[in-house]
Amino acid sequence: MNLLNTDRTYATAANAVKALVIACEKLGKDISDVRHLIAVNGGRFAPVVVGMADNKGDSNNGFVFVGITWVG
């Protein structure tokens, strides 16, 4: 079953984390404040941000505009 529906996937989990770090920096966030996971599908990896807000209460919905999958 293919549950991961995103166009941006990475060859390694480390690259997916690196992409998430860059996205966090663009949004003025720190990765340690964002609940996230690295989804795996068919040997490809994708960062996914989980939740409506980060640990500081700031909205996470900006991640969709920097190419990161976000689930509320």
C-alpha positions in Angstrom: 0.0 0.0 0.0 1.4 3.4 -0.9 0.5 5.8 1.9 3.2 8.4 1.2 2.0 10.9 -1.3 4.6 13.5 -1.8 6.8 14.6 -4.7 9.9 15.4 -2.5 11.6 12.3 -1.3 15.3 11.6 -0.6 17.7 8.7 -1.1 18.7 8.6 2.5 17.1 9.4 5.9 20.0 11.8 6.6 19.2 13.8 3.4 15.6 14.0 4.5 16.6 15.3 7.9 18.9 17.8 6.2 16.0 19.0 4.0 13.9 19.4 7.2 16.6 21.4 8.9 16.8 23.8 5.9 13.1 24.2 5.8 13.0 25.0 9.6 15.7 27.6 9.0 13.6 29.2 6.3 10.7 29.4 8.6 12.7 30.7 11.6 12.3 27.5 13.6 14.6 25.0 15.1 14.2 21.3 14.3 14.2 20.4 18.0 11.0 22.4 18.4 9.2 20.6 15.6 7.5 17.2 16.0 8.5 15.2 13.0 9.1 11.8 11.5 10.9 10.4 8.5 8.5 8.4 6.4 9.9 5.6 4.2 8.3 4.2 1.1 9.9 2.1 -1.6 13.4 2.9 -0.3 12.8 6.6 -0.4 12.6 8.9 2.6 10.5 12.0 3.3 10.3 14.4 6.2 6.9 14.8 7.7 6.0 17.5 10.3 3.2 16.4 12.7 0.9 18.7 14.5 -0.7 22.1 14.3 2.0 24.0 16.3 5.6 23.6 17.3 6.7 23.3 21.0 6.6 27.1 21.3 3.0 27.3 20.0 3.8 28.8 16.6 1.9 27.4 13.6 3.4 24.6 11.5 1.3 25.2 8.4 4.1 27.1 6.7 5.9 23.8 6.0 3.7 23.1 3.0 5.1 26.2 1.3 8.7 25.1 1.6 8.1 21.6 0.3 7.7 19.6 3.5 4.7 17.3 4.1 2.6 18.5 7.0 -0.1 16.5 8.8 -2.3 18.2 11.4 
